[in-house]
Amino acid sequence: AEEKARRATEDELRRSLEREERGNALRSSDEANRWYASIVAKIERAWIKPGSARAGVTCIVSVSQVPGGEVTAVRVNSCSIDDAALRQSVENAVYSASPLPPPPNPALFERNLELTFAPQ
């Protein structure tokens, strides 16, 4: 009985690792990269630049969404320049871009995204 329980636990662990590996491969795929780029592009189109925004600005933004792409929370983690107006404008742009584009493959959907916002 002990051996059977041990094998069952090992089998479940193996299946769990395989699912995780498939998910990681999918998230780093070209398909995932295109979806990510479409989200950033939509945010860029919604962005109203403050006067302090200049070329080369980069911000790391955490975004929470629900299935369907509606944004539920935004946090600007960091920006290459320390400017409150810039941070607020990026946050506003993410909310304005809601709903975000859906993934081409439902398995790609992630509730919490970390985006690099680096408009040209």
N, C-alpha and C positions, 0 to 999 in steps of 0.2 A: 504494500500500500504506500509505503514511504517513497519507494522508487518511482511508482506511478505518479505520485504527487510532484515529485522533483522533475520528472520528464514533462509533465503538464505545465509546470512553471517555466521551464526552459523553453518549451514550444511557444508559450505566450510571449515571453521576452523576445524570442527570435522574430515572431510576427510583428511585434511592436517596433523593433529596430528596423525591419524591412519597410514598414509603413512610413517611419520617420525618414529613412533614406530616400524613398520615392518622393515624399513631400519636399525634402530639401532639393532634390534634383529638379523637380517641377518649378520651385520658386526661383531657381537660378537659370531657368530656361530662357530662350529668346522670346518665347511667348509671354513670360512673366515680365521680361525687360520692356517689351513693347507696351504692355498694360501700364506698367509703372510710368513710362514716358508719356503715355496718353493722359494720365492723371496730372503729372507735373505740367504738361502743356495746357490743360484746361485751367489749372490754377494760375499759370502765367497770363492767360488771356483775361482772367478776372482781376488781376492785380492792378491797383491804382497806385502808381509809384509816388512816394513822398519826395519832397525836394532833396532829401538827404541820400536817396538811392542813387548809386553810381555803378558803372560797369565793374564787374568782378565781385559783386556782393553775393555771398552764399549764406544760406540759413539751413539749419537742420530742424525739421518740423515733425512732431509726432501727431498723427491724425488717427482718431477713432471713428469707425463707420459701422453702419449696420448693413445687412444684406440689402441690396438695392442702391447702395452708395451714399445714403444720406449721412452727412458728417455729424457726429454727436459731440466731438471734443477736438480741440486743437491746442497744441502747446509748442511754442517756438523754443527749442532747446538751446540753440546758439546761433549767432550770426557773426559774420566776419567783421562787422562794425557794430559797436555798441550804441544802438539808437532805438529809443522807445517807439518813435513814429514808424520806423522800418518794421520792427517786430509786429506792431499793431496792424500795419498794412498787409503783411504776409498772413497773419491770422485771419483778417477780414477776407482776403482773397480765397483762402481755403474754404471758408464758410460760403462765400459767394459762388464757388465752383460746385457746391453740393447740388444735386447728387453727383458723385464722382462716377467716371465711366465704369461699367461692369467689366469684370475679367472675361476674356474670351473663353476661358475654361473655368467652370464653377469651382473646381478644385484649387484654383489659384487664390480665391478670395481669402483675404486676411482682414480681420476686424481692426487690428492695430498696425498701422504703417509708420515707417520712419522714412521721410522723404528728404532729399537734398534739393532745396529750392535755390537755383542759381540762374536767374533769368539773364538773357543776353540783351 
